[in-house]
Amino acid sequence: MNDVTTAQATRATRHRVVIVGSGFGGLFGAKALKRSDVEVTMVAKTTHHLFQPLLYQVATGILSEGEIAPPTREVLASQKNARVLLGEVTGIDLASQTVTSHVLGREIVTPYDSLLVAAGSSQSYFGNDQFADHAPGMKSIDDALELRGRIFGAFELAELGAMRGEDVDPLLTFVVVGAGPTGVEMAGQIAELSRRTLHHDFRAINTRNARVVLVDAAGQVLPPFGAKLGQKSKRELEKLGVEVLLGAMVTDVDEGGLEVAYKDGRTERIEAVTKIWAAGVQANALTKTLSEQTGAPLDRAGRIAVNSDLTLPGHPEVFVVGDMIDLDHLPGVAQVAIQGAKYAAEAIDRRLAGKPPQKPFKYFDKGSMATISRFRAVAMIGNLRLTGFIAWLMWLVVHLFYVTGFKNRVSAVLHWAVSFLGRGRAERTATEQQIFGRLALGRLDHGVADLVSPPPAEQHAEVRRAQAERRAELEAIAVEEARLTDAGERGVKAEV
């Protein structure tokens, strides 16, 4: 038996572990199985692992997308028992133990012996999905690049409008909906961008006059951090010039602005071209199909109830981790996904080795952090509450540790030095495709698949004839180009 046949036979007899998603849960789950006698298949709708907590820095021009989203294949290249498949998982059949995924109209069915579902969450508009047309969320690289184009594009359009004497206040008004960590970090960075980075770059407008508004229906900033840190964060934001509107629920969003309603019945319209949605998340839709097949209930955010060992009721071979689970009021943070994935990997190893099961999953809270601006952050670690520069340094070290890849860490440090110590932003490039690509694709019935056609089964004779003539023409052009170079006739006046 040759080496190839031996490898195929080994693969066929190995325990098959399928991982859905390439986020923190998916990646750390795959890496935890590196030395296991299993065959790991990761199925994900993107080709990269996304360090989501730093998306706002891509949107505001501090980091490039590659620094927070390394290719998953590169990360797992040295792990011989793992392979990566591109595709959005659209179905999971628990009875037949298969996962169905699609990409550009192609369907792939992948069987499994153990399944780790770590598909994460998406932005929630609380039943008003139409808001997404004018207020992008912050859950993907596409979102961040679109927002980068919208933010920097707003300043460019304001410069043009001011030169013509137009009212540019709506262009220089930026509204962030949601006062959680993502919203606070985004609002703080836009304020810094307008007041420090862009101050000297324009002639007709004063970017320091840009209005940055943070809106939330809750009564405080950063509710998970407690009342005291929330109040300190609000004061720090206001020092930066951010308007913080609390108890203000967004009731409508359109191209020109949004409307908010207050508890006392007042309503207010804010004219703003750039709106950013950072309020609320909902679990991946796969929880619905899992619930239908197991009877496990879903909470209001679409998260599925799991057993204490992170498995589904009646299906000990299926683990669900991260933002998708409803267990012990666990927060939707990266550490929950990481620890859950490692727990699931250990459970698989123990089963294969015939060892007794682990104790129920217990989350170890390593703390929470959020930046407000450069040198300003809040941190909550156990009973310790920190603010200011010390908290910012802790945030810097922790996030640098979790950025995947040595080269990404080095480039991140360099970009942070440019942005935090200086005034520059290295990643300010924006294109029209970034801004309008999502909306354009949304108008297609089947998204990207409508832009891709399968090759025809056979071509007509006239098509083949035209192709042959074109090929001969191109070959003749290439021969003449080579002759001109070899004969030294370039730039020589031709005889008439």
N, C-alpha and C positions, 0 to 999 in steps of 0.2 A: 504493500500500500504506500503510495507516494505521500509527500508532505501535505499537498493540497487536500488529498482525500482524507488524510488523518485529521487535519484541522476541521474539515467539514463534519466528519463523524463526531469529533469532540464537541463541536458547536451544537450538533443535533441532540446530543445526550445531556448537555448541560441544562441546568435550571434556567429558564428564560424569565428575565426581569425586564418589564417594560416601564419606562418612566415617561410620564406626560408632563412636558414643560421644561424649559431650560433656565428658569429663574433660580433663586437661592435654594429652594427645596429640591428642584430637579438636579442641579449641578452638584450640590453637596451630597445628595443621595447617590448619584452615580460614582462620585469620588470615594465615598465610604465603602463601596463594593469593589474597589480596585483589586484587592487581594482575594476576593471571594471566588469560589468555583461556580460562577454563574456567567450567563451571557446577557449583557446589559444593552438594551436598545432605548435610546432617548428619542422621543418624537416631539418636535416643537415647531411652532408656526413661524419662528424666526431662526436665523442662522447664528445668533449671538446670545450670550448671557448678559443680561442687563443689570447693572448696579443702579437700581431705580432711585435710591435716595439722592443721587447726584444729578438727576435729570434736569433740575432747575438750573444747574450750572451750564449745561449744554444750551438750554433755552436762552440764557443771558450772556452767552459768549465767553465763558471762562474756560470750559473744557470742550474738547472735540468729542464727537459721539464714539469714536474708536477707543478712547481712554476709559469709558465706562461700559463699553459693550464689546468685549473681545469675542472673536469667533469661537463658538462652542467646540467646533472640530479641533481648533488649535489647543484649546484648554484640555481636551480629552485625548489628544493625539498619542500620548505615551501610554494611555490605558488600553492595553491590547484586548481586554474583554468587553470593551464598550464601542458602540457605533451610534451614529447620529442620523436621524431621518428628518428631512424637512416636510412639514405638513401640519395643517390645523386639525386637531382631533375633533371629529364631529359626532362620534358615537363610540360607546363602550358597551359590549355585550357581555354581561357577567355570566350568563349561562354557557356560552361557547368560549368564554375567556379570550376575547379578541378586542382589539382597538382599531377603529377605522379612522383614517385621516385622509385629507384632501389637499392638493396643491395644484393650481392651474387646471382644474378639471380632471386631474388624475386621482384615482382612489387607491389607497394602500391599506390592506388588512394585515395587522400584526398580531400573532398569537402570543399569549403570555402564560406563565405559571404563577408569577407574582406580579402585582401591579402597584406602582406608586404614582398617585395622581397629585401633581403639584402644579396645576395650571394657573394658579394665582387668581387675580381679580381684575376687574375693569372699572372704569369711571362710572359713577352712578349720578344720574341727573334727577333722581327721585320722581320718575315717571314723566319727566319732561325732556325726552330724548331730542326733541327739536332744538333745544338750547345748544346742542353740540355743534350745530352749523356755524354759530357765531362765537362760541366760547369753548375752544378746545380744552381737553383734559390734559393730565400729566402722567400718562401711564406707559408711554412707549417712546422710542427714538423718533418715530414719525411725528408724535405730538410735540416733542421738544424742538425739532427742526422747524415745524410749522410755526410754533410760538416765537422762535428766534426770528423768523422772517417777518412775522406780524409786529413784533416789538421794534426791531430796527427799522422795518419799513415804515412804521408810523412816524418816526422821527424824520425820515426822508421825505415823506409826503407833507409833513408839517412845514418843512423848510421850503418846499415848492409853494405851498399855500400861502405862507407868510410873505413870500416875495410878490405874490399877486394881491396882497392885502386882504386875504380871506381869514375867516375865523378858524383858527386851528386848535382851539381848546379841546374839542372831542378827540383829535388826533393825539394830543399830549395828555390824555386822561387814560390811565391804565387801571382796570378794576380786576382784583383777584377775589374770587368767591371761595370762601372756606378759610377759616383761621386755625387750621391744624398745622402740623409741621411743614407740609409742602407749601401751603398758602403763605405762612409767615416767612419762610425762606425765599419764596418767589417775590413777595412784596418788598422785602428788604433789599434784594438784589436789584430790582428795577429802580428803587429809590437811589441806590448807590450808582447804578449805571447812569442815571440822568444827572445826578449831582456831581459825580467825580469823573467818570470815564468820558462822557460825551460833551462836557462843559465847553471845551475849546474847539470842538469839531464843526460847529455850525455857525453861520453868519446871520441868518434872518430870524432865528429863534434862540431863546435862552432855555436850554434843556433843564436848567434848575427849576424852572417854573412848571415842569411836568407835575401832574397830579396823580398820585398813587393812592388808590382806595382799597382797603381790605374789608370785605363784607362777610358777615356770618350771622345766621339766625340764632346762634347760641349767645349766652350772656357773657362769655369770656373768651380770651385768646388761649389757645393750647389747652383745652379741657383736660386731656390725659395727664398733664404736668401738675395739676392742682391749681388752686386759686392764687396762691402766693406767686408762683413762677409765672402764671398767666398774667397777673397784673404787672409784674416787672417787664415782661415781654411787650405788653401793650405800651408801656411808657417808653421803652427803647425804640419801638417802631415809630412812635409819635415824634421822638427826637430826630429821627431820620426824615421826618416830613410825611410819613404815611398817615392817611386818615383812616381810623379804625371805626367802622360802623358795626356795632353789635346789636343783637336783637332785630336784625334786618333780614328778612327772608326775601330771596329773589323770586319774583312772580312772573317775570317775562324777560326775554332776551331777544333782541333783534340786531340787525346790522349796525345801527347807529347808537345803541346803548342798552340799558336794562332798567327794569323797574323793581323797586324794593318796597316791602310793606313792613311797618313797625308794629309792635305790640299794641300801641295806643290807637291804632287804626290809620295813622298817617301813611301816605304813600309818597314815594319820591322817585323821580326819573333821573338817572345819571347818564349824560351823553358821553359815550366812550366808544371809540372804534375798536380798541383792543380789550378783550375780556378773556380771563383765564379761569377755568373751572377746576378747583381743587377741593371740592366739597363732597365727600362721601364716595364709597366704593361698593361694588357688588361682586359677589363671588362669580367665578367662571360658570357659564351656563351648563357645564358638564355635571354640576351638582344636581341639576333637575333630573337628568336621565338616570343618575345613580339613585336618587330618591325614589323615582318611579319603580325601579327594579328591586329595591330593598325595603321600601317603606320608611326609611329614615327621614325624619322631618327636616324641613328647611326653616331657617329664621328669616327675618325681614330682609336681610342683606343677601339672601340666597345661600348662606353657608349651611353645610349639611352636618347633622349630628353624627358623631362617630363614637365608637367604643373607647374605653380608657387606654387601649393599646393602639389607637389611631386607625383601627380597621373598621370596615363597614359591617353592620349587623348581618350575620349569616354568611359573611364572606371574609374569612380570616386571611385570604390571599390578597386582599385589596386594601391598601393603605392610602389615606388621604391626609395631606399635610398643608400647613401654611394658611393663607388667607381663605381657603375653602372650607375650613372646619369650624363647627360650633361646639366648643368644649371648654368648660371651666372659665368662660369669659376671657379667653386668650386674645391678646391684641393682634391686629394684623400687621406685624412687623417682621423684618427679615429673620431675627433670631428664632422666632417661633417656627418658621419654615426650615431653617438650618437644623435646629435641634430635633424637630420632628422627623426630618429626612434621615438623620443619623440614627435615630431610634428605630425607624423602619428598616434600615439596612442591617442593623444589629439583630433585629427580630428575624429577618430572612436567614442570616448566617446561623443563628441558633437553631432554627427549625431544621436546616439542612444538616447540621451537625448532631441533631437529636438531643439538644440541650433543653432544659426547662425554659419556659418563657420569662421575659423580663417582668419587672414590676410595672405597674401602670405608668404611662408617660407623665413626667412632671417637668414643667417648664421652669428653667432657671432664668430669672429676669436679670439681665446684665445692665439694665438701665436704659434711659432714653435721652436723646440729645436733639437739639435743633439750633441752627444758626439764625441770627437775626440780621447780621451784617458782618463785615470784616471786624475781627477782634471782639465780636459780641455774640454770645450764645447762651443757652440755658442747658443744664444737665441735671438729670435725676437718676441717682445711683443708690438704690436701697433707701436709706433714710437721709442720704446726703443730697443737698440741693445747692447747686453752683450756678453762678451767673458771671457774665463778663469775660475777661480775657482768659482766665484759667479754664472756664468751660469751653471756650473756643479752641484752645490748644488741645484739650481732650477730644473734642469733636474731630480736629484735624488728624490726630494720631489714629483714632479708631477707624475713621473712614479710609485713611491711607492703608491701614492693615487689611481691610476687606476689598480694596480694589484689586482685581485679579490680574496678575502678571507683573513681573519686575519692571518691564519697559513702560507699562502704564503708570506705575507708581512714580517712576522718575519723571515722566512727562507731566504728570499731574502736579508734582511738587514745583516744577518749573513754571507751569501756568498759574498756580496759586501764588507764587512769588511775584509774577508779573501783575496779577490782578489785585492782590492784597497789600503788597508792599508798594507797588506803583499804581498807576491809573489805567493800565492797558487791559484790553480783552483780546486775546489772540484769535478767538473764533467768532468773528462778526460777519462772516460771509452768509448771505441769504439769497435765495432765488425765488422766482415766481412759482416754480414747481413745488417748492416746499410749502408755500402759502396756500396754493389752490389745488394741489394734487389730490388731497383727501376728498375735497368737495366734488372734484371732477369724477373721481372713481366712484363716489357714492351715487352718482347719477346713472351709472351703468347697472343693468338689471342683475348681473352676476359678478360685479366687481372686476378685478383684474382678469378673470377667466374670459370675459367678453373680448379682451384685447389679444387673446392667443387662440389661434386656429390650428387644429391638427393638420398635418400634411395630407393632401389628397391621395387617395388610393392609387390613382394613375393619372398621368397628364395627357392631354390631347396632343395630337400630332403637331398641330400648329404652334402650340406652346413650346414643345421640344424643338421645333425648327427655329423659332425666334430665339430661344436660348442658345442654340448652336451658333447662330449668326452673331449674337452679342459676344459670345465667348471668343469667336474668331477675331472680332473687332478689337477686343481687349488685348488679345495676344499680339496683334499687329502693332498696337500702340506701345506695348511693352518692348517689343523688338526695336522699334524706331527710337524710343527713349534711350535704350542701351547703346544703339549705334551712334547717336549724337554725342553721348558722353565719351565713348571710346575713340571717336574720330576727332574729338576736341572742337566740335562745331558749335558749342554753346556760346552765345554772345557774338558769333561771327555773322556779319551781314550776308544774307542769302543773295545769290546772283539771280537776276530776273531774266 
